Amino acid sequence: MPTYADRLNLIAPSPTLSLDAKTKALKTSGADIVNFGIGEPDFDTPGHIREAAIKAIRDGFTRYTPADGLLELKEAVARKFKLDNGLDYKPGQIVISNGGKHTLYNIFLALFQPGDEVIVPVPAWVSYPPMISLCGAKPVLAPTLAENGYTLTAEELDRFITPRTRGLILNSPSNPTGMAYGPERLAELADLALKHDLWVVSDDIYEKIIFDGFKFHNLPMLRPELAERTVIAHGLSKTYAMTGWRVGFLAGPEKVAQGVAKIQSQTTSNPCSISQKAAVAALDGPQDEVEDMRVSFARRRDLVLRLLADIPGLSCPRPQGAFYVLPDVTAYLGKKRGGRILADNDALADYLLEEAGTALVPGSCFGDGKTLRICYAVGEADIERGLERIKAALLKLV
């Protein structure tokens, strides 16, 4: 019997996608589940974007495009960066890929190799460490504190830098915390990135989902000299409710873009031609529905925080963006229901799924054993129903 590649032992399936599959299976079997697990907007893709895709099909735009994406879409991405961020990128510095996740993996393949260390502030999105490991590099998990808004301080970063450190991942606003980096904190990290000659991968996928007047910044916006060592990963899934369309993009130094284009030409080739036409319509078209979704997410965040505050023992920072909250559930760890002891947040998440019919992701998936992630990309009625169930189930514990 032939053997399998050792890299299969480096990773497990995505826990958020596994939870979503389990939740959907329970729903199919008739269970009443409120799904706070998957990070997917519950809105329809705006109509003009869908119409652009339909037109592409009718026009017969169904063949291969350039492996690194349509020039028309690259130009639209460049306009987005200029308009939103004041950044100047040429089409040759942009690559279109099959979603934000594919974009990130391509970047990691182009930048990191065996022997490299890549610093990942945690709590962090579940796929960063496995992707880095698949590239042969070592993910170095750098814990952050709730009192610092779950953002990495310069002092904390400096403690994790070694002669092998090659990169730093920044995600703002963040999955799973919803917290974001302000310009002062970013400026401190910029100094260390320059001092230690680090690559910075800036995952800006939640850029447009921000609240309370917060102003989005990334490192190249603050320090133009960092544009040559920063690769921005972005996409359309969260902003435009286009998760299934699978369009992501990067912007960075031309040599990085060329490297990613070379990798992509030998792996997936081009993203879907129809989705790319839809992406042009998304970026260049009206943005009023984007704002409507943002306002709705802000209202839902406030509702979730109000309901969480009514549950004894929970604490939760007020996120500046995305559509997640990460309450600290330490007060309920080690408690029991009947003969069942909930020793950790994985057990607590299982209990809430079974007892309360609410699907949440344990913080351990993101590198934090004290929390549970609630995604509030669901309707307000479901938020109220789900949080009422969670409260009732937690209060049964002794």
LOBARO-444531 format. One record per residue (C-alpha): residue number from 1; residue in three letters; x, y negated, z negated. Coordinates in steps of 0.1 Angstrom, whole numbers, plus 5000, padded with zeros to 4 digits. Each point is the difference from the previous one (the first is absolute). Layout:
BEGIN
NUM | Ala | X | Y | Z .
...
END
This chain:
BEGIN
1 | Met | 5000 | 5000 | 5000 .
2 | Pro | 5016 | 4967 | 5010 .
3 | Thr | 5005 | 4974 | 4972 .
4 | Tyr | 4983 | 4966 | 4998 .
5 | Ala | 5018 | 4966 | 4999 .
6 | Asp | 5011 | 4990 | 4965 .
7 | Arg | 4984 | 4965 | 5005 .
8 | Leu | 4966 | 5016 | 4994 .
9 | Asn | 5010 | 5004 | 4963 .
10 | Leu | 5008 | 4963 | 4997 .
11 | Ile | 4964 | 4988 | 5002 .
12 | Ala | 4964 | 5009 | 4992 .
13 | Pro | 4968 | 4990 | 5018 .
14 | Ser | 4989 | 4964 | 4994 .
15 | Pro | 4981 | 5001 | 4967 .
16 | Thr | 4977 | 4972 | 5010 .
17 | Leu | 4990 | 5018 | 5032 .
18 | Ser | 4997 | 5033 | 4982 .
19 | Leu | 4977 | 4983 | 4974 .
20 | Asp | 4979 | 4985 | 5028 .
21 | Ala | 4997 | 5034 | 5017 .
22 | Lys | 4989 | 5016 | 4967 .
23 | Thr | 4975 | 4972 | 4993 .
24 | Lys | 4985 | 5003 | 5035 .
25 | Ala | 4997 | 5038 | 4996 .
26 | Leu | 4982 | 4994 | 4967 .
27 | Lys | 4976 | 4976 | 5017 .
28 | Thr | 4994 | 5024 | 5028 .
29 | Ser | 4990 | 5026 | 4975 .
30 | Gly | 4974 | 4977 | 4985 .
31 | Ala | 5020 | 4984 | 4971 .
32 | Asp | 4993 | 4963 | 4992 .
33 | Ile | 5035 | 4985 | 5000 .
34 | Val | 5010 | 4963 | 4999 .
35 | Asn | 5033 | 5000 | 5019 .
36 | Phe | 5025 | 4975 | 4986 .
37 | Gly | 5028 | 5020 | 5014 .
38 | Ile | 5008 | 4991 | 5036 .
39 | Gly | 5014 | 4966 | 5010 .
40 | Glu | 4977 | 4995 | 5030 .
41 | Pro | 4977 | 4969 | 5005 .
42 | Asp | 4964 | 5010 | 5001 .
43 | Phe | 4991 | 4974 | 5027 .
44 | Asp | 4995 | 5007 | 5037 .
45 | Thr | 5027 | 4988 | 5024 .
46 | Pro | 4989 | 4966 | 5013 .
47 | Gly | 4979 | 5002 | 5031 .
48 | His | 5022 | 4981 | 5024 .
49 | Ile | 5028 | 5024 | 4992 .
50 | Arg | 4979 | 5030 | 5008 .
51 | Glu | 4988 | 4984 | 5032 .
52 | Ala | 5036 | 4994 | 5011 .
53 | Ala | 5006 | 5038 | 4995 .
54 | Ile | 4968 | 5008 | 5020 .
55 | Lys | 5011 | 4977 | 5028 .
56 | Ala | 5035 | 5017 | 5001 .
57 | Ile | 4983 | 5033 | 5004 .
58 | Arg | 4977 | 4987 | 5028 .
59 | Asp | 5029 | 4984 | 5017 .
60 | Gly | 5019 | 5033 | 5000 .
61 | Phe | 5027 | 4988 | 4977 .
62 | Thr | 5007 | 5035 | 4988 .
63 | Arg | 5035 | 5008 | 5011 .
64 | Tyr | 5034 | 4998 | 4984 .
65 | Thr | 5013 | 4965 | 4990 .
66 | Pro | 5036 | 4992 | 4992 .
67 | Ala | 5012 | 5022 | 4971 .
68 | Asp | 5005 | 4971 | 4977 .
69 | Gly | 4967 | 4983 | 5008 .
70 | Leu | 4983 | 4977 | 5025 .
71 | Leu | 5017 | 4967 | 5007 .
72 | Glu | 4966 | 4983 | 4997 .
73 | Leu | 4996 | 5013 | 4964 .
74 | Lys | 5036 | 4992 | 4991 .
75 | Glu | 4994 | 4964 | 5011 .
76 | Ala | 4968 | 4999 | 4978 .
77 | Val | 5020 | 5013 | 4970 .
78 | Ala | 5026 | 4973 | 5006 .
79 | Arg | 4973 | 4974 | 5001 .
80 | Lys | 4986 | 5014 | 4967 .
81 | Phe | 5034 | 4997 | 4983 .
82 | Lys | 5005 | 4964 | 5013 .
83 | Leu | 4965 | 4989 | 4990 .
84 | Asp | 4997 | 5017 | 4966 .
85 | Asn | 5036 | 5001 | 4988 .
86 | Gly | 5020 | 4974 | 5020 .
87 | Leu | 5023 | 5028 | 5012 .
88 | Asp | 5013 | 5002 | 5036 .
89 | Tyr | 5003 | 5035 | 5014 .
90 | Lys | 5005 | 5009 | 5036 .
91 | Pro | 4982 | 5030 | 5016 .
92 | Gly | 5033 | 5019 | 4999 .
93 | Gln | 5000 | 4998 | 4962 .
94 | Ile | 4966 | 5016 | 4997 .
95 | Val | 4989 | 5036 | 5003 .
96 | Ile | 4965 | 5013 | 5000 .
97 | Ser | 4994 | 5034 | 4984 .
98 | Asn | 4973 | 5024 | 4990 .
99 | Gly | 4989 | 4983 | 4968 .
100 | Gly | 5018 | 4984 | 4971 .
101 | Lys | 5012 | 5033 | 4986 .
102 | His | 5016 | 5010 | 5033 .
103 | Thr | 5016 | 4965 | 5001 .
104 | Leu | 5016 | 5004 | 4966 .
105 | Tyr | 5013 | 5035 | 5007 .
106 | Asn | 5016 | 4988 | 5032 .
107 | Ile | 5016 | 4972 | 4982 .
108 | Phe | 5014 | 5023 | 4973 .
109 | Leu | 5014 | 5024 | 5027 .
110 | Ala | 5017 | 4970 | 5017 .
111 | Leu | 5016 | 4986 | 4968 .
112 | Phe | 5006 | 5028 | 4975 .
113 | Gln | 5020 | 5032 | 5000 .
114 | Pro | 5015 | 5026 | 4977 .
115 | Gly | 5020 | 4984 | 4972 .
116 | Asp | 4980 | 4968 | 5000 .
117 | Glu | 4979 | 4989 | 4970 .
118 | Val | 4968 | 4980 | 5006 .
119 | Ile | 4984 | 4981 | 4970 .
120 | Val | 4962 | 5004 | 4997 .
121 | Pro | 4983 | 4979 | 4973 .
122 | Val | 4974 | 5021 | 4983 .
123 | Pro | 4970 | 5003 | 4997 .
124 | Ala | 5003 | 5004 | 5038 .
125 | Trp | 4981 | 5014 | 5029 .
126 | Val | 5002 | 5038 | 5000 .
127 | Ser | 5017 | 5004 | 5034 .
128 | Tyr | 5031 | 4978 | 4996 .
129 | Pro | 5021 | 5026 | 4980 .
130 | Pro | 4991 | 5030 | 5022 .
131 | Met | 5008 | 4981 | 5032 .
132 | Ile | 5034 | 4989 | 4986 .
133 | Ser | 5007 | 5035 | 4990 .
134 | Leu | 4992 | 5014 | 5035 .
135 | Cys | 5026 | 4976 | 5013 .
136 | Gly | 5026 | 5016 | 4978 .
137 | Ala | 5003 | 4970 | 4978 .
138 | Lys | 4992 | 4998 | 4963 .
139 | Pro | 4971 | 4979 | 4987 .
140 | Val | 5009 | 4983 | 4967 .
141 | Leu | 4969 | 4992 | 4980 .
142 | Ala | 5003 | 4967 | 4982 .
143 | Pro | 4972 | 4996 | 4974 .
144 | Thr | 4982 | 4966 | 4997 .
145 | Leu | 4979 | 4987 | 4971 .
146 | Ala | 4964 | 4989 | 4998 .
147 | Glu | 5011 | 4969 | 4981 .
148 | Asn | 5021 | 4990 | 5030 .
149 | Gly | 4971 | 5005 | 5024 .
150 | Tyr | 5015 | 5034 | 5011 .
151 | Thr | 5026 | 4980 | 5020 .
152 | Leu | 5037 | 5008 | 4999 .
153 | Thr | 5021 | 4974 | 4983 .
154 | Ala | 5036 | 4992 | 5011 .
155 | Glu | 5013 | 5014 | 4967 .
156 | Glu | 4982 | 5033 | 5005 .
157 | Leu | 5011 | 5003 | 5037 .
158 | Asp | 5036 | 4993 | 4990 .
159 | Arg | 5000 | 5030 | 4976 .
160 | Phe | 4991 | 5024 | 5028 .
161 | Ile | 5025 | 4988 | 5026 .
162 | Thr | 5030 | 5023 | 5006 .
163 | Pro | 5027 | 5002 | 5027 .
164 | Arg | 4976 | 5024 | 5019 .
165 | Thr | 4970 | 4976 | 4999 .
166 | Arg | 4990 | 4991 | 5036 .
167 | Gly | 4965 | 4989 | 4998 .
168 | Leu | 4971 | 4985 | 4980 .
169 | Ile | 4963 | 5005 | 5006 .
170 | Leu | 4976 | 4971 | 4993 .
171 | Asn | 4962 | 5003 | 5003 .
172 | Ser | 4981 | 4968 | 4993 .
173 | Pro | 4971 | 5001 | 4992 .
174 | Ser | 5006 | 5035 | 4988 .
175 | Asn | 4984 | 5033 | 5002 .
176 | Pro | 4992 | 5012 | 4973 .
177 | Thr | 5001 | 4969 | 4977 .
178 | Gly | 4986 | 4972 | 5022 .
179 | Met | 5026 | 4978 | 4985 .
180 | Ala | 5021 | 4977 | 5023 .
181 | Tyr | 5034 | 4983 | 5000 .
182 | Gly | 5001 | 4963 | 4996 .
183 | Pro | 5028 | 4978 | 5016 .
184 | Glu | 5020 | 4997 | 4968 .
185 | Arg | 5003 | 5037 | 4994 .
186 | Leu | 5007 | 5006 | 5037 .
187 | Ala | 5028 | 4974 | 5000 .
188 | Glu | 5017 | 5018 | 4971 .
189 | Leu | 4999 | 5033 | 5019 .
190 | Ala | 5012 | 4983 | 5032 .
191 | Asp | 5032 | 4990 | 4983 .
192 | Leu | 5007 | 5036 | 4990 .
193 | Ala | 4992 | 5013 | 5034 .
194 | Leu | 5025 | 4976 | 5016 .
195 | Lys | 5026 | 5007 | 4973 .
196 | His | 4999 | 5038 | 5005 .
197 | Asp | 4993 | 5000 | 5037 .
198 | Leu | 4967 | 5019 | 4997 .
199 | Trp | 4974 | 5007 | 5026 .
200 | Val | 4965 | 4989 | 4988 .
201 | Val | 4970 | 5017 | 5013 .
202 | Ser | 4970 | 4977 | 4995 .
203 | Asp | 4967 | 5018 | 5001 .
204 | Asp | 4976 | 4972 | 5007 .
205 | Ile | 4969 | 5021 | 5009 .
206 | Tyr | 4978 | 4982 | 4974 .
207 | Glu | 5012 | 4965 | 5009 .
208 | Lys | 4965 | 4986 | 5009 .
209 | Ile | 4982 | 5015 | 4970 .
210 | Ile | 5009 | 4975 | 4973 .
211 | Phe | 4980 | 4982 | 4973 .
212 | Asp | 4998 | 4969 | 4977 .
213 | Gly | 5020 | 4978 | 5024 .
214 | Phe | 5031 | 5022 | 4999 .
215 | Lys | 5024 | 4991 | 5028 .
216 | Phe | 5016 | 5029 | 5017 .
217 | His | 5038 | 5000 | 5005 .
218 | Asn | 5026 | 5025 | 5012 .
219 | Leu | 5038 | 4997 | 4999 .
220 | Pro | 5006 | 4986 | 5036 .
221 | Met | 4974 | 4973 | 4993 .
222 | Leu | 5019 | 4989 | 4970 .
223 | Arg | 5036 | 5006 | 5012 .
224 | Pro | 5004 | 5000 | 5037 .
225 | Glu | 5035 | 5016 | 4997 .
226 | Leu | 4983 | 5031 | 4987 .
227 | Ala | 4982 | 5005 | 5033 .
228 | Glu | 5031 | 5019 | 5013 .
229 | Arg | 4997 | 5025 | 4971 .
230 | Thr | 4963 | 5003 | 4996 .
231 | Val | 4976 | 5022 | 5019 .
232 | Ile | 4963 | 4991 | 4997 .
233 | Ala | 4975 | 5029 | 5001 .
234 | His | 4965 | 4991 | 5008 .
235 | Gly | 4968 | 5012 | 5016 .
236 | Leu | 4963 | 4995 | 5007 .
237 | Ser | 4984 | 5027 | 4978 .
238 | Lys | 4993 | 4980 | 4969 .
239 | Thr | 4995 | 4965 | 5014 .
240 | Tyr | 4976 | 5009 | 5028 .
241 | Ala | 4985 | 5033 | 4986 .
242 | Met | 5018 | 5019 | 5027 .
243 | Thr | 5013 | 5030 | 4980 .
244 | Gly | 4991 | 5026 | 5027 .
245 | Trp | 5014 | 4980 | 5029 .
246 | Arg | 5036 | 5006 | 4990 .
247 | Val | 5018 | 4969 | 5009 .
248 | Gly | 5030 | 4987 | 4980 .
249 | Phe | 5029 | 4978 | 5009 .
250 | Leu | 5034 | 4988 | 4988 .
251 | Ala | 5019 | 4969 | 5005 .
252 | Gly | 5038 | 4997 | 4992 .
253 | Pro | 5034 | 4997 | 5015 .
254 | Glu | 5001 | 5010 | 5037 .
255 | Lys | 5024 | 5029 | 4994 .
256 | Val | 4977 | 5015 | 4974 .
257 | Ala | 4971 | 4997 | 5025 .
258 | Gln | 5020 | 5016 | 5027 .
259 | Gly | 5009 | 5029 | 4977 .
260 | Val | 4964 | 5005 | 4990 .
261 | Ala | 4989 | 4999 | 5036 .
262 | Lys | 5026 | 5027 | 5008 .
263 | Ile | 4987 | 5022 | 4972 .
264 | Gln | 4964 | 4995 | 5010 .
265 | Ser | 5008 | 5008 | 5037 .
266 | Gln | 5011 | 5034 | 4989 .
267 | Thr | 4973 | 5007 | 4974 .
268 | Thr | 4965 | 4986 | 5005 .
269 | Ser | 5005 | 4978 | 5030 .
270 | Asn | 4975 | 4971 | 5003 .
271 | Pro | 4971 | 4993 | 4977 .
272 | Cys | 4965 | 5005 | 5014 .
273 | Ser | 4995 | 4977 | 5030 .
274 | Ile | 4964 | 4992 | 4991 .
275 | Ser | 5009 | 4992 | 4964 .
276 | Gln | 5027 | 4976 | 5012 .
277 | Lys | 4975 | 4981 | 5021 .
278 | Ala | 4977 | 4998 | 4969 .
279 | Ala | 5030 | 4988 | 4980 .
280 | Val | 5005 | 4970 | 5023 .
281 | Ala | 4964 | 4991 | 4996 .
282 | Ala | 5004 | 5003 | 4962 .
283 | Leu | 5030 | 4977 | 4998 .
284 | Asp | 4990 | 4974 | 5026 .
285 | Gly | 4962 | 5001 | 4993 .
286 | Pro | 4978 | 4983 | 4974 .
287 | Gln | 5011 | 5005 | 4964 .
288 | Asp | 4968 | 4992 | 4982 .
289 | Glu | 4992 | 5036 | 4992 .
290 | Val | 5034 | 5004 | 4985 .
291 | Glu | 4992 | 4971 | 4977 .
292 | Asp | 4966 | 5015 | 4992 .
293 | Met | 5016 | 5033 | 4990 .
294 | Arg | 5026 | 4982 | 4979 .
295 | Val | 4973 | 4981 | 4981 .
296 | Ser | 4981 | 5032 | 4994 .
297 | Phe | 5031 | 5017 | 4987 .
298 | Ala | 5006 | 4971 | 4976 .
299 | Arg | 4964 | 5003 | 4987 .
300 | Arg | 5004 | 5038 | 4995 .
301 | Arg | 5033 | 4995 | 4982 .
302 | Asp | 4983 | 4977 | 4975 .
303 | Leu | 4972 | 5025 | 4995 .
304 | Val | 5024 | 5028 | 4993 .
305 | Leu | 5021 | 4980 | 4976 .
306 | Arg | 4968 | 4989 | 4981 .
307 | Leu | 4988 | 5036 | 4997 .
308 | Leu | 5034 | 5013 | 4990 .
309 | Ala | 5002 | 4973 | 4973 .
310 | Asp | 4969 | 5016 | 4985 .
311 | Ile | 5017 | 5034 | 4995 .
312 | Pro | 5018 | 5001 | 4966 .
313 | Gly | 5037 | 5007 | 5001 .
314 | Leu | 5006 | 4992 | 5037 .
315 | Ser | 5023 | 4971 | 5012 .
316 | Cys | 5005 | 4989 | 5036 .
317 | Pro | 5019 | 4971 | 5016 .
318 | Arg | 4981 | 4977 | 5023 .
319 | Pro | 5012 | 5009 | 5036 .
320 | Gln | 5007 | 4972 | 5025 .
321 | Gly | 4991 | 5021 | 5030 .
322 | Ala | 4994 | 5034 | 5018 .
323 | Phe | 4970 | 5020 | 4987 .
324 | Tyr | 5014 | 5019 | 4970 .
325 | Val | 5001 | 4997 | 4963 .
326 | Leu | 5023 | 5021 | 4978 .
327 | Pro | 4986 | 5001 | 4964 .
328 | Asp | 5021 | 5013 | 4972 .
329 | Val | 4982 | 5031 | 4985 .
330 | Thr | 5026 | 5008 | 4973 .
331 | Ala | 4973 | 4997 | 4974 .
332 | Tyr | 4982 | 5031 | 5014 .
333 | Leu | 5030 | 5022 | 5007 .
334 | Gly | 5002 | 5029 | 4976 .
335 | Lys | 4963 | 4998 | 4991 .
336 | Lys | 4977 | 5030 | 5005 .
337 | Arg | 4966 | 5010 | 5011 .
338 | Gly | 4989 | 5032 | 4984 .
339 | Gly | 5031 | 5023 | 5001 .
340 | Arg | 5015 | 4981 | 5029 .
341 | Ile | 5030 | 4977 | 4992 .
342 | Leu | 5007 | 4973 | 5026 .
343 | Ala | 5037 | 4999 | 4995 .
344 | Asp | 5009 | 4978 | 5030 .
345 | Asn | 4984 | 4977 | 5026 .
346 | Asp | 4998 | 5029 | 5025 .
347 | Ala | 4977 | 5019 | 4975 .
348 | Leu | 4981 | 4968 | 4993 .
349 | Ala | 4994 | 4995 | 5037 .
350 | Asp | 4988 | 5036 | 5004 .
351 | Tyr | 4976 | 4995 | 4970 .
352 | Leu | 4985 | 4969 | 5015 .
353 | Leu | 4995 | 5017 | 5033 .
354 | Glu | 4983 | 5030 | 4984 .
355 | Glu | 4982 | 4983 | 4971 .
356 | Ala | 4991 | 4966 | 5016 .
357 | Gly | 5000 | 5007 | 5037 .
358 | Thr | 5026 | 4972 | 5006 .
359 | Ala | 5031 | 5006 | 5021 .
360 | Leu | 5031 | 4980 | 4988 .
361 | Val | 5037 | 5005 | 5007 .
362 | Pro | 5022 | 5007 | 4970 .
363 | Gly | 5028 | 4975 | 4996 .
364 | Ser | 5025 | 5028 | 4999 .
365 | Cys | 4996 | 5002 | 5038 .
366 | Phe | 5015 | 4964 | 5001 .
367 | Gly | 5027 | 5006 | 4974 .
368 | Asp | 4980 | 4988 | 4969 .
369 | Gly | 4987 | 5025 | 4975 .
370 | Lys | 4979 | 4975 | 4980 .
371 | Thr | 4975 | 4989 | 5027 .
372 | Leu | 4972 | 5009 | 5024 .
373 | Arg | 4995 | 4982 | 5033 .
374 | Ile | 4965 | 4988 | 5010 .
375 | Cys | 4995 | 4990 | 5036 .
376 | Tyr | 4971 | 4976 | 5002 .
377 | Ala | 4995 | 5002 | 5038 .
378 | Val | 4965 | 5012 | 4993 .
379 | Gly | 4967 | 4983 | 4996 .
380 | Glu | 4991 | 4980 | 4968 .
381 | Ala | 4972 | 5024 | 4991 .
382 | Asp | 5025 | 5029 | 5001 .
383 | Ile | 5025 | 4980 | 4980 .
384 | Glu | 4974 | 4994 | 4973 .
385 | Arg | 4988 | 5036 | 5001 .
386 | Gly | 5035 | 5014 | 4999 .
387 | Leu | 5013 | 4978 | 4972 .
388 | Glu | 4969 | 5008 | 4979 .
389 | Arg | 5008 | 5037 | 5004 .
390 | Ile | 5036 | 4995 | 4992 .
391 | Lys | 4992 | 4982 | 4968 .
392 | Ala | 4975 | 5026 | 4989 .
393 | Ala | 5024 | 5028 | 5006 .
394 | Leu | 5029 | 4983 | 4982 .
395 | Leu | 4978 | 4993 | 4970 .
396 | Lys | 4993 | 5037 | 4997 .
397 | Leu | 5036 | 5007 | 4992 .
398 | Val | 5013 | 5004 | 4965 .
END
